[in-house]
Amino acid sequence: MADIKSVLREMVIRLAKQETNAKVRPLEKKVAELRESCRLQKKLIVELQKKVSEISGNIQQDEEIFTVTHEDVEKARIFPALIVALRKRLGLSGRQFARLVGANRHTVSSWEAGKSKPQGENRVKIIALRGIGKAKAKELLERI
């Protein structure tokens, strides 16, 4: 009787191991895939954090350039000839100037023709651009 008992016991242990392995092996593969995915995600996060720090540095520099006082904005007189002269002094095309101030080419053309006037943030940026040179303008364009 002890002999049958030990045989059955060994058989149950062997079958249990087979069943366990059949369930565990696919899970082990899945865990390995997930670990690899996590490793790649961590690598991507590090790269994105580097880009964010670069961009935030650029944004801070841009904000410094486009910082003008409320008083400057109120006092400034912007008229068509000034916009044309500023654009030419900076050596920019209408499209490039539009990119710098955050408008489209047709809007800048309209300002230069005197059909409309820059308002809000565009006005502030134009006033700020009066204080920079060609090199800084080209640098700003490259960052946009």
VOPAGU-2260 file (C-alpha; in pm, 1 decimal, decimal comma):
REM VOPAGU-2260
SITE   aa  ch    i         X         Y         Z
SITE  MET   A    0       0,0       0,0       0,0
SITE  ALA   A    1     283,9     232,9      71,4
SITE  ASP   A    2     406,2     162,4    -275,2
SITE  ILE   A    3      79,7     278,9    -440,5
SITE  LYS   A    4      69,2     577,2    -212,3
SITE  SER   A    5     417,4     692,8    -312,2
SITE  VAL   A    6     349,4     627,5    -682,2
SITE  LEU   A    7      29,7     832,7    -669,8
SITE  ARG   A    8     205,3    1105,3    -476,7
SITE  GLU   A    9     486,0    1126,9    -735,0
SITE  MET   A   10     233,0    1123,2   -1016,5
SITE  VAL   A   11      34,1    1409,6    -860,8
SITE  ILE   A   12     353,7    1611,1    -804,4
SITE  ARG   A   13     466,2    1550,6   -1165,0
SITE  LEU   A   14     126,8    1647,8   -1308,3
SITE  ALA   A   15     110,5    1954,9   -1085,9
SITE  LYS   A   16     454,1    2065,5   -1210,6
SITE  GLN   A   17     346,0    2013,9   -1571,9
SITE  GLU   A   18      28,3    2213,6   -1519,2
SITE  THR   A   19     218,9    2488,1   -1337,7
SITE  ASN   A   20     482,1    2509,9   -1609,7
SITE  ALA   A   21     216,0    2518,5   -1879,6
SITE  LYS   A   22      56,9    2820,6   -1709,3
SITE  VAL   A   23     377,5    2995,9   -1598,2
SITE  ARG   A   24     592,9    2979,7   -1914,6
SITE  PRO   A   25     366,0    3205,8   -2126,1
SITE  LEU   A   26     346,3    3446,2   -1832,9
SITE  GLU   A   27     725,3    3452,9   -1804,1
SITE  LYS   A   28     747,1    3549,2   -2171,8
SITE  LYS   A   29     487,2    3821,4   -2120,8
SITE  VAL   A   30     674,1    3954,5   -1814,7
SITE  ALA   A   31     996,6    3969,0   -2018,0
SITE  GLU   A   32     814,8    4162,6   -2292,9
SITE  LEU   A   33     670,2    4405,0   -2037,9
SITE  ARG   A   34    1010,4    4460,1   -1878,6
SITE  GLU   A   35    1156,6    4541,6   -2218,6
SITE  SER   A   36     866,8    4776,2   -2285,8
SITE  CYS   A   37     926,1    4950,0   -1951,2
SITE  ARG   A   38    1295,8    4986,6   -2030,6
SITE  LEU   A   39    1214,6    5149,3   -2364,5
SITE  GLN   A   40     954,4    5375,4   -2201,2
SITE  LYS   A   41    1207,0    5490,5   -1941,3
SITE  LYS   A   42    1457,0    5565,3   -2217,0
SITE  LEU   A   43    1192,3    5764,4   -2406,4
SITE  ILE   A   44    1099,8    5956,8   -2090,7
SITE  VAL   A   45    1461,9    6059,3   -2039,0
SITE  GLU   A   46    1485,4    6179,9   -2400,0
SITE  LEU   A   47    1159,2    6373,4   -2369,7
SITE  GLN   A   48    1270,7    6533,2   -2042,6
SITE  LYS   A   49    1587,7    6654,0   -2215,8
SITE  LYS   A   50    1381,1    6803,5   -2497,8
SITE  VAL   A   51    1143,9    6969,6   -2252,0
SITE  SER   A   52    1434,1    7129,6   -2067,0
SITE  GLU   A   53    1578,4    7255,1   -2397,1
SITE  ILE   A   54    1243,7    7393,1   -2508,6
SITE  SER   A   55    1169,4    7553,7   -2173,6
SITE  GLY   A   56    1510,5    7720,6   -2187,2
SITE  ASN   A   57    1429,4    7852,6   -2535,1
SITE  ILE   A   58    1087,9    7971,8   -2422,4
SITE  GLN   A   59    1238,6    8158,7   -2129,4
SITE  GLN   A   60    1488,7    8323,8   -2363,5
SITE  ASP   A   61    1208,5    8414,8   -2603,5
SITE  GLU   A   62    1002,5    8557,0   -2318,6
SITE  GLU   A   63    1298,6    8769,9   -2215,6
SITE  ILE   A   64    1327,2    8904,4   -2569,5
SITE  PHE   A   65     956,4    8977,7   -2601,2
SITE  THR   A   66     930,2    9137,6   -2259,1
SITE  VAL   A   67     824,1    9500,6   -2276,1
SITE  THR   A   68     657,6    9711,5   -2014,6
SITE  HIS   A   69     293,1    9807,6   -2028,9
SITE  GLU   A   70     411,0   10167,2   -2043,6
SITE  ASP   A   71     620,4   10094,2   -2354,7
SITE  VAL   A   72     320,6    9935,9   -2523,9
SITE  GLU   A   73      98,9   10234,0   -2441,6
SITE  LYS   A   74     354,6   10490,7   -2560,8
SITE  ALA   A   75     459,7   10312,1   -2878,0
SITE  ARG   A   76     323,3   10437,6   -3202,9
SITE  ILE   A   77     307,1   10176,1   -3472,8
SITE  PHE   A   78     232,7   10283,6   -3824,4
SITE  PRO   A   79     275,8   10114,3   -4163,8
SITE  ALA   A   80     609,6   10272,8   -4253,2
SITE  LEU   A   81     754,4   10166,8   -3918,0
SITE  ILE   A   82     656,1    9804,3   -3976,1
SITE  VAL   A   83     810,1    9806,6   -4324,1
SITE  ALA   A   84    1127,1    9973,8   -4195,1
SITE  LEU   A   85    1156,7    9732,7   -3902,8
SITE  ARG   A   86    1111,6    9432,0   -4127,1
SITE  LYS   A   87    1372,7    9558,2   -4372,8
SITE  ARG   A   88    1616,8    9655,1   -4094,5
SITE  LEU   A   89    1594,7    9302,3   -3959,2
SITE  GLY   A   90    1644,6    9164,5   -4310,1
SITE  LEU   A   91    1326,2    8959,7   -4301,3
SITE  SER   A   92    1074,4    8867,1   -4564,3
SITE  GLY   A   93     709,5    8928,1   -4491,1
SITE  ARG   A   94     660,4    8559,5   -4419,2
SITE  GLN   A   95     955,2    8551,1   -4175,3
SITE  PHE   A   96     835,5    8865,4   -3999,4
SITE  ALA   A   97     489,6    8712,1   -3970,6
SITE  ARG   A   98     635,2    8397,8   -3810,2
SITE  LEU   A   99     823,1    8608,5   -3556,8
SITE  VAL   A  100     518,5    8803,1   -3444,5
SITE  GLY   A  101     279,5    8508,8   -3464,4
SITE  ALA   A  102      64,8    8629,7   -3751,4
SITE  ASN   A  103      22,6    8523,0   -4111,4
SITE  ARG   A  104     179,1    8686,9   -4416,7
SITE  HIS   A  105    -146,4    8847,1   -4529,8
SITE  THR   A  106    -196,2    9014,0   -4192,6
SITE  VAL   A  107     153,6    9165,0   -4205,9
SITE  SER   A  108      83,7    9283,5   -4560,4
SITE  SER   A  109    -236,7    9443,8   -4434,9
SITE  TRP   A  110     -43,9    9623,0   -4155,6
SITE  GLU   A  111     216,7    9747,2   -4402,6
SITE  ALA   A  112     -54,6    9874,3   -4636,8
SITE  GLY   A  113    -227,9   10055,7   -4350,8
SITE  LYS   A  114    -548,1    9854,9   -4389,4
SITE  SER   A  115    -531,3    9735,8   -4028,8
SITE  LYS   A  116    -320,6    9777,9   -3716,1
SITE  PRO   A  117    -147,9    9515,2   -3502,5
SITE  GLN   A  118    -339,8    9440,7   -3183,5
SITE  GLY   A  119    -271,4    9258,5   -2858,4
SITE  GLU   A  120      19,6    9018,1   -2851,1
SITE  ASN   A  121     121,4    9101,1   -3209,0
SITE  ARG   A  122     159,5    9465,5   -3113,4
SITE  VAL   A  123     370,4    9373,3   -2809,3
SITE  LYS   A  124     596,6    9151,4   -3020,0
SITE  ILE   A  125     647,0    9420,3   -3283,2
SITE  ILE   A  126     742,8    9669,3   -3012,5
SITE  ALA   A  127     984,7    9414,8   -2864,5
SITE  LEU   A  128    1138,5    9344,2   -3207,6
SITE  ARG   A  129    1242,5    9707,6   -3230,7
SITE  GLY   A  130    1508,9    9630,0   -2969,4
SITE  ILE   A  131    1683,9    9341,9   -3145,5
SITE  GLY   A  132    1919,5    9315,3   -3440,4
SITE  LYS   A  133    1942,9    9099,3   -3751,5
SITE  ALA   A  134    2141,5    8821,6   -3585,8
SITE  LYS   A  135    1897,1    8785,6   -3297,2
SITE  ALA   A  136    1602,0    8790,0   -3538,4
SITE  LYS   A  137    1757,0    8509,1   -3745,2
SITE  GLU   A  138    1827,7    8313,2   -3426,6
SITE  LEU   A  139    1466,7    8349,2   -3315,5
SITE  LEU   A  140    1343,1    8234,4   -3655,5
SITE  GLU   A  141    1557,2    7920,6   -3634,4
SITE  ARG   A  142    1401,1    7831,7   -3299,5
SITE  ILE   A  143    1043,2    7870,8   -3423,1
